[in-house]
Amino acid sequence: MTTTSRRGLLAAFTASAAALPLGALASPAARAAAAAPHAAPAGGPTSPRSAVTTAPLDASWFTGQTLGAALTATVLPGTPARTEVTSGGRRIALLTHGARTVVLPGPERTFTEDKKPFADDFGRTLPDPSLPEDERQYWGSSPGGGSWSVLGPAASDYAVTPGTGLIALTTDYASRHATLRDDRITDVDVRSTASFDKVPTGQACSYALSFGYQDTRNHYRARLSFLTSGAVELRVEKEVADAVTQLVPAQTLATGVPAGTPWTIRVCREGGRIRVRAWPAGGAEPAAWAVDTADATFPRGRVGLRALANDGCSNLPVTLAVSRFQVDASSWDTPPVVTHGDWVRVLPEPFDGTWTPSLEQTVRGWAGSTAPDALAFAAMFLAGAPDVVCGAGPAAGSRVLGESGYGYLDPQGFRLEGADFHEYMGIGWTYPDGTRTGPSQRQVGNLDCSGYTRMVFGHHLGVPLAAGEDTSGTRLPRRSRDMAVYAPGVRVDRTDGSAPPAADRIQPGDLVLFNADSGDDGASATVDHVGIYLGRDTAGGRRFLSSRKTGNGPTMADLGGASLLDGTGTYARTLHTVHRL
């Protein structure tokens, strides 16, 4: 895709993006590449995807945006100082003195997000023996799926070597559970592949794919029993307060299975319908479901794995080696949804409080426009957003929009920050002061929290950017801690040191900055995370967009902590500063 104007390309493309599901705009090949690290198989549920949608706009809507001959500019009371511009008694712009962002009415939009597909191939080494025992992680985090919780009976039974998640059955008659900390999954198409290193003696060993998981005593599972004879049996069961019910009779799937043979279990749950099949991973997936049944005891819950050596298994330890855990489609019971008609645009210079003919011309030009604003650009990095390649200018030939990750993984599977806007594009960047920052090829396609903010407001909307700290107050610094002090614009609110700010004058497009990790504080609190305020969700909560490690990229969802400024969650408790660029 080429154009003589980068901004012209983005304006045309994102105007369409704001009216369609994010995944609907690219070619099928581009959508598949952006949506997941694997192709979703047929036969499972189709997940709702992240989207920005508007009601259909016809000529009558645009006619209603016609402005009168005279506009009225009124300074509103309160801090920060704001000027409201009206036409015929209707607000058409809200400007903040000292800031460049302007809120205008526009077509009502709905922003929504749902769980994105992911696969965990266990490309890490855990636990880290250099850490104290109480700080060690034993399975760590899956790429985009959340962090793993391991339970029972000893942490030392769990480890990860590159390519394999290990569960050692060192004692019999004790369940071992590994689940992803995402409690709100409803419909899901999930699979895992694993093998035992021994054929058991005395009694069987089993591994199960758990779903609808509430806790160790309450969940569904599709379980493969590996018998002492080498036979493999499939059982689908639910456990309620320790009482196990077989949902269907057991089925023998194979006999004479040698040790080390990997088996895949796949579960599709849609509403109360449960379908299961299992097969040797070296062969083709069966066309038919081995189990097709119904049960609605647990309408939502985690997904994960369970391993067990039956009472009397005599050749312990037996080790389960999990080579892949994959979610092809899933949905949350209450996906975050934000609907409003606020559009956020950016002036070429900060508003100095004086309403001028030139400024009036700019505001008139924005009236009724569906060209991309700050929130549209921010949404075009969510899961499922298609790729857009720039045709001209310093970023020519580089991807400038499309689903973003957060950062690459270190050997322990932790995501590293450091992905700025130009590293997402895979290029170096020269700033106006001549400072040159080189690219990091390991960070291509990624944006950390401040890099995401700089991509939206700097690269796409023209707010001046600094290469590093920059104390001038005229350029947006590289790190969130410096943004809280030196970002251009005006401060809306800040903590008093004892409680998060009320931020009662917050508006869409404001930067929200957090001291989410008190462990990095020095003599004073250190801001360590930044996001973009989006608006109120359907429950009335104030929700923001930010690029986060747990979800591997930009999100307004709650995986690993609610993206909300209200309540008792991590970000609600640690909000430090609200700033308007």
Steps between C-alpha positions, in 0.01 A plus 500: 500500500654833397400864510666836456387603846546284810236695691265483203531123495442472874207739495321304229577164654420579860178680411389161373656322798284697740189360337588131475620212717878523515550164334276579201729741320792294379534221249436150640874436510568822688222429747633152571848634560380771734247302697698211644824301486306213343201449276175427682367158399152439371225369723545724802333819624572831334620758750367855494802712421620840607314762301411863457155541351272789416137516403449540123546862399269640232467848353265613777772457761748716313232763434450525874866592545470824304620790714340841520662822388598594854683284753507589868810440715448497879761443770369245748566518876739258664852366457647436253354794311287397203320679220172363369410580140131483407285542193132570554536395863661165406858421607725440204842511672658501845851645513734502800728797559859386454410171329478384139234230536143607424183300570227531237165329448494245221326181395437274797753216511517177691840367600509136607761234561497126550760238580746448219630160386840392625732203520753413769793293373688540830799678352657586836695358794339501846532521793789743526723355777665839556177637649385442858250216522205728574570699181539209260256432219463137398310522171511877454281675243357378174548726198180704507298255706577617852716362776495139616398394850628163624345321796577185694675340663849655464627788286807294415276266297468772233763636263549616142785409270514655153210347306342308790292567808572225755281356776673232708268247666718427799216371720184311419141600574575875486368719219728758347344799326642764267245764397509837331388789719205607287180415683243640260533271195168365374496356148839355412684287246810377682751218454812365658767250398691298760667164568603285797857376521394156630225247464371485858513189714262407780238761407433748220619858450290764329518845357201722439406821328308707756234758413234689693757475782396665828751330727656158553170361628266651240558477125449305179773287347559289192732232634724244334581201722820316408452146631765252609413291191593785264138577423375861492147585615307825464277624780303824512397592852413777738608538859269686737616537862728195453216283359587377150229432241570330168319700231528209252628141522876451467633420151812299412684694230810284453692200635869421525604863518872530584646746748579843360214504250350853491120528501288802418172578675265756346194646674235725344252645744215721370242590761400171660625288210830313554686323220824308545740298292850365562759334277872415473666829413702342223185420303218695344227654712185286479211645303239388753459605862547214743267674748211738438307565818350781707543639849470854638632466855797732446411768244842666522844436647866444427658257256802289586635153572472234769734203554454206737662170593227270630522354849736204469709616202833336582763634258504863606620754418317517169537831315247667274664707226268760346624625164217736408197668651288687251178702503363543149184688596345618822283771646452671833162499671505881526740649243586865565283734291529880483247703300498879455515774239819675615773541240849619595694715256832682531579864425828588329592715804378516861188713549599822677146591604437744213226416253626615158367488141771248413396275787136535401589385150671192642203410720257552213708265291468231766122525532338177391832349389550124526872521425705311760535653844715396797260226612472352150878482469529349848249227411690408185765320707256268681473128431381425148581842355629457143838623384547829316831578331610860449565608143714813539715697742743379768285192569450404134464125461451447874193376681344794683170345616397149598481267798787564739678293759667644811856370481715197433551225757813450705625145579264480799201601288465853636411773253759773474408866468686724262285488185453858379292615201781469246597155627146384429572610142842334500696815414734749663381855560659845486333759725480872412794577731716257301500218758498162325350189660565170333247220454475181700415218265383292796230758570347525152122501534511586871412810702556536873266730693682826428588389147130443434415849627774653286388305194143632530562862600847550355542305180137511387375828647808720501571573868877569510705208631824491697762230465532465877414688819474861369415751772383781269129421532460533123561141390355169614775308687586136442413362844177518697681630812622800300162550332346550844733796559602643162230413244369802308150615583332541837457293812139403568551339841764328711508285813558673830723210600239322705223421251447491125375825349124543453563617142146632472595709195654213306398477134567253217853527364657598835814316607458294817825424680546244777743396770397138445819345642603653831809279495674742263437807718789699633468785745171589329239311298610410149251493215549180302197461273301723265176461311242695301163568661221361281175573687233332712407140432152348514534455878597865550867427565768733366702287261834562332715354225863409565760256377554236767728203552240247612277545196801551272404832351241778505181415685206649689419163657558352844749219443759532775316792663199712408562789258280718718548816703222403743479230766779324684708359213869566450453791262215659693715496815819619333381780271755777549448772240248598234650716225356667190737538205 
